[in-house]
Amino acid sequence: MDTIKSEPVEEEYTKLANLLSDNLNADIIIYTGEINDSTVDVLINYTKDPGKKENVVLLLTTNGGSPDAAYRMARCLQRQYKNFILFIYGICKSAGTLVAVGANEIILSDFGEFGPLDIQLGMRDELFEMFSGLNITQAINSLATRSINTWREILIDFKAGSRGQITTKLASEIAANLTVGLYDKIYAQIDPAQLGQIERSMNIASDYGKRLAKKTKNVKDEAIDKLISGYPSHSFVIDREEAQELFNIVRNPNELEEKLAECIKWAIRNPLGTPFTIKINIVKKEKLNGEQICSATTDEGGNRTHSGGSKNNSAASKETVE
């Protein structure tokens, strides 16, 4: 029986990260998980390193989070680096898309995807349940369209059925009363305060996006508005071809970038688990919460298995390693 060979993954991805760092004169930073203030603070501290590079490559994987924290992240990277490159090799949704708006260049692999920039709100009387702010606005638009169509159909039916015996004014009033009777209870369920909250949240996302886009000029005209309200669902996939209609500079990863991403795909293709950020274009071993970030062993069949990492991320590692 052959002896199991231990091989630390840090040596592999650090070598690739340093090579990419030299090629682009850039710091290489991974951010995985929910975008929140505490984890963004860690990233900001990396940008204050006196030995930092001229540019930065951020490998971002997230289901979203705070738009305020996302704005702080993107703004800081714009401020501290000459060129901010965003590399997406997995899921980058919601607040992650806001970060993308602030990038000078986007690398989007075949595995990568953005999502719309619509607002997620907590469901009333439910814990940990969210819904898209677009649900209500689209529902109102749908109701308005249906109400107008219903009124028109009733009006025409009355005029045609009466063969001119009912005046247009009377038919219009009857159609209006019937339409109100059909839809008033539905409209009564709409909460004006919630509508106001949605409107404010959408304005925040729009204003943040426009401020970030002004710096890099990598966002096409009307792209912010389309990201906020131009897609049918929060989960809608914005792939490379779609992203090229929104951003000016979107490209495939080159061979070196692909190799690095494959080496650390356990971290950059699954946004679940405890959020963490790490700068990897450094020789010294980085640790997360006092634990080794990841190690690998090769079994008898030559298959690599991963261990280590934060406790909440270990399951994600097993799921993404093929």
N, C-alpha and C positions, 0 to 999 in steps of 0.2 A: 504494500500500500504506500502510495506517495505521500510525502509530508505536505500538509497544507501550507501554501506560501502566503505570507502576509505582505501586503503592499499598500502603503498609505496613499490615499487619493490626493491628499494635500500636495504631495510632490508632483503629481501629474498636472493638476489644474493650476498650481502655482507657476509651473514652468510655462504652460500655455498662456496664462494670464500675463506673465512678465514679457513674453514674446509679443503678444498683442499690444501690451502697454508700450513697448519700445517702438513698434511699428507706427502706432497712432500718437505717440507721446501723450498717453492718456492714463489716468487712474481707472482701474476696473473695479466696479462696485456692484455687489449683488444686494437686491432688496426683495425679500419674499414675505408675503402675508398682508394683512390689513394695513392700510396706510393710516397711521395715527401719530400724534405729536411726539410720544416718547421714542418711538423707533426712528422717526425722522430726525430727532435730536441727535441720535447716534450718527446718522449719515452726515449731518451738518458738521459734527466734530471732525469727521474724516476730511472735509474740505478745508479745514483750518490747519492741516498738517503743513509745516513750512517746506517740506520736501515734496509737496504734491506736484503732479504733472500739469502741463498746460491745458490739456483737454480731459474729458471724462467719458467713460462708457458705463452706462447704468443698465444692468440686467434686471428687469423689473417683472415680477409675477405677483398679481394681486386681483382679488375680486372687488376691490374698491376700498372705501373708507371715508375719512373726513376730507371734504373739499378744501378746507382751510389748511390741513396738514399737507395735502397734495400741492397746493399753491406754494406753501413754504418750501417744500422740497424742490420744485422746479425753479422757483425764483432764486434759491440759494445756488443751485447748479449753474444757472445762467450768470449769476453774479461772480462766482468763484472761478469759473473756467471759460476759456475762449470759445470752446466748441463742446456742446452737450449732445452726445450721441446716445440714443435710447435703443437698446437691443431687446426685442421681444421674442422669446422662444417658447412661450406658453400662453397663459391667460393674463390679459391686462384689461380690466373692466372698470367702468365708472370713474372713480377718482384717478385710477391709473391712466385713463384716456386724457384726463386733464393734465397730468404730467407730460404726456406725449405732445400736447399742444405747445409746451415750452421747450421742446427739443429742437436743435438745429438740424438733426438728421435722424432718421428712423431706420433701424435694421429689423426687418420682419421676416421670420423664417416660415417655412411651410407649416410648422406646428403652432405658430403664433396667431393671436387674434386680439383685436380691440373690441370694445363694446360702446354703445351710445353713452352720452354724457347726461342721461336723464337722472332725475333725483329719486333716491330710495327713501321711503318714509316708513315709520313703524306702524303696524296694524293696531287699530284700537282693540283693547281687551285681549291682546295676544302678546306673549313673550317671544322675543327673538324672531318674530315674523315681520318681513318687510314687503312693501309693494311699491311699484313704480309710480312716480308722480304723473307719468303719462296716462295711467289708467283712468284717472278722473277727467283730465282734459280731453282725452279721446272719447270718453263716455259722453261728455257734454256736447262735443262736436257731433257725435253720432245721434244724440237725442235731438239736437237742433235740426239736423238734416231730416230725420224721421218726422219731426213735428211739421216742418214745412211741406214735406211730401204728403203727409196725411191731410193737412188742411187743403192742399191743392186738389187731391183726389176727391175729397168730400164735396168741395165746391163744384167741381166739374160734374160729379154724379148728380147733384141736386139740380144744376142748371139743365143738364141733358135730360134727366128724368122728368122734370116738370114741363119740358117743351116750351120753355119761355114763360111759364105761369109764375115762377118765382124770380124776383129781381136779383141781379148780381149782388146788390148790397145785402139783401136778406140771406141769400145763399152763403155769402161770405161770413155773416154773423153766426149762422148756424154751424158752419164748418169750424169757425174759431171756438165756439162753445164746446163742440164735440171733441175737438183736439185738446183743449185745456182739460176736459174731463178725463181723457185718456192718459195724459202725461203729467198732470199736476202732482200726483202722489209720488211719482218717480223723481221729479225735480225737488220735491220737498225733502228728499233724503240727502241732498247735497248740502254739505256743511260749508258755509261761506268762510269761516275761519280757516278750515283746511285748504280751501282754494287759495286764500291769501298766503298761507304757509308755502304752498307749492309754487306760487308766483314768485315769492321772495327767494326761495331756494333756487329756482331756475335763473333768476336774475343774478344771484351770487355766482353760479356756475358760468353764466355767460360773461359777466364782468371779469372774473378771474381768467377765463380763457382768452378774452380779448387783450388783456394786459400782458399775458404770457406770449401770445402770438405777435404782439407788436415788437417784442424784443428780437425774435428770431426770424420772423417773416417766412416761416415754413408752412403756414396754414393758408389754404386757398380762400378766396372770397366766399362768404356765406357758409363756410365749413362749420363754424362754431354753432350757428343756428341749426344746421342740419344734424350735428351731433346731439344737440339738446332735444330737438322735436321732430327730426326727420326720419326716424326709424320706428317700426311697428312694435318692438318689444325691447326690454332691457337686455335680454340674452342674445339679441341679434349679433351675428358674427360679422365683424369687419375684418376681412382678410387683406392680403397684400394688394390685390387688384382694387378693392374698395378703398383702402387707405390711400392709394395713389391718386384717387379722385378728391381726397381731402387735404393731403399734404403734398408739398412740392418735392421733397427729397425722401423717398422710401425705396429701399433696396434689399436684395437678398443678402444673407450672410456669406462672406467668402470662406474659403476652406479652413483657414485658421480659426475664424470665429465659430464656424460650425463644429470644429473639433473641441473647442473650449466648452461650448454649450452642451455637447454630448457628454462630456466628462462630468459636468455638474448638473445634468438634467434632473436629478433627484431634487434639486433645490429650486430650479427655475421653471418647472412645468407643473408644480402643484402649489397653489396658494394657501393650503390649509395648514393649521398648526400655529405655533407661536411665531409672531412676526419677528424677523431678524434682518440685520443688514451687516455686511462684511466687505472690507476692502481686500481684494485678493492678489493685487500685483505687488506682493511683498514676500520676502524670503522667510521671515519668522512665522512660526505656527500661530494662527489665530484660534481663539477659543470662544465659544458661546456659552454663557452662564457657567463658566468653569469647566465645561466638558469639551472634549475633542469634537470638532464639527462633524467629521465623517472619516471612516476608515474603510478599507476594503480587503477582503480575502478572496483567494481563488480556490474553488473546491476541486475535487478530483476530475470533474468533467470539464474544467476550464471555465466554469461560469463564475462571474464575479458577483459577490453579495456584499451589501453595504451594512454597516452598523454605526452606532454613535449618533451624534447630533442631539438636539434638544429632545426631551422625551416626547413632546407633542409632535415633533417632526419625524420621528423614527418610522411611524406608520406611513407617512407620505413617501419616505425614501423607498420603502419596499414596494409601494404601488407603482412608482415611476421607473424603477430599474427593470429592464427587460432581460 
